[in-house]
Amino acid sequence: MAKDDCVFCKIARKEIPVKLVYESENFIAFLDVHPKVKGHTLIIPKKHFVNIIDLPSDLGSELLDVIKRVFEIRQEEGAEGFNLIMNNFPAAGQLVIHAHLHFLPRKKGDKGFKSI
Ligand code: AMP
């Protein structure tokens, strides 16, 4: 399952270069090209699922492991916490219609991002 015109499918196929953060069997984590904070990372499934509703439940455990691994990597660079944001459907601000989690590293007292 892939879409020729999907930018994140192209990233998953290594046709568009990214700053890779971590890769597992079914997911890839890379730096957002327009970071909201330092280390702003996107976590995407390699296959084309449009949002979290479309994502097969049996990938949930691996996704959780990837989130934990990305936090370990960011902790090594000083992160003390993180926000996870996921825009699902255009009505919620989803611009790239390929499921992705925004992982935003945080430090106590930082001013870089206003969380909800
Ligand atoms: P959204 O669909 O609104 O949740 O956000 C899509 C995100 O993808 C934005 O933060 C973009 O900066 C990011 N983005 C789009 N194209 C690329 C790319 N080629 N490499 C890295 N990040 C990207």
Boltz pocket constraint, residues with backbone or C-beta under 6 A from the ligand:
constraints:
  - pocket:
      binder: B
      contacts: [[A, 7], [A, 16], [A, 17], [A, 18], [A, 31], [A, 32], [A, 33], [A, 34], [A, 35], [A, 42], [A, 86], [A, 87], [A, 93], [A, 94], [A, 95], [A, 96], [A, 97], [A, 100]]
      max_distance: 6.0
